[in-house]
Amino acid sequence: MKASVEVSFYPLADAYIPRVWEFITELKKSPEVEVQTNALSTHLHGNLASVLAVVSQAIEVSFGAGNEGAVVLKVLPGDARELS
């Protein structure tokens, strides 16, 4: 099943920008998932299982490195780019 996921990572730290970029870099490691960023969030497109696995891996890496924060997801079925 194809899906589109919007993810926002909010580190609980003063120096938050490098941590956000580390999170996005981790999201971009999978060739199976298309990743687009903008000033407010990151959009992932692909197979639902693959997208959620990529997000889960990025969370584990970030939290495992001691980067506490909140992760917010919006999940839509299909390719949201086709709706606009």
N, C-alpha and C positions, 0 to 999 in steps of 0.2 A: 504494500500500500504506500503510495506516495504521500508525503506530508511536507508542510512548511512549518518551521519553528522559529519563533522570535525569542532570543535569549538576551537577558541583560544581567551583568554581573556587577554587584555593588560591594567592593571590598570595604571592610571595616578598618580602614587605616588612613593616616594622613597622606602618605605618598601612594595614592590609589591608581594613578594613571599607568605606571609600569606594570602593576598587577593586572589591570584590565587588558593591556596589550599581551601579557603572558598568557592570559586566558584565551584571548582571540587566536593567538599563535597556535595554541594547543588544538583549538577547534579546526583550524585549517590544515591539520596534518593528514586527514583522511581524504584520499582521492575520490571516495564514493559519495561525498557530501559537498554540495556547492555552498560556499560561504560568502555572504555579502555583508559589509559593515556600513554603518552610517553614524552620525554623531550621537544617536540615542540608543541604538541597539545593534544586534547582529542577527542576520537572517540566515537560516540553514534550510536547504532544499534537498530532498532525496527520499530514499526508502525510510519509512518511519523507524524501523528497528535500527538502521544505520545511524540516522540522525540522533536518536536517543542514546545510542552507544557512544557517539562522539561527545555529546554533552556530558554524559556520565563520566567519561574518561577525563575530560577537562576539569570537571568538578573535583574528581579524586586527586588529580595532579595538583591543582591549586590548593585545596584544603590540606593535602598531604605535605605541602611545602610550608604550611603554617599560615596561609592566607585566609583568614576568616572573612566571611562575607555572605551576602544574600544573593541567590540566583533566582531570577524570575523568568518563567517560560510561558509562552502562548503557543498552542499547538493547533494547527488547522489541517484538515484533510486536503489532499491534492496539492497542486502548485499554486500558491497564492499570487504569483506573478501573472497568472492567466486571468485573474479576476479584475485587474486594473485596466 
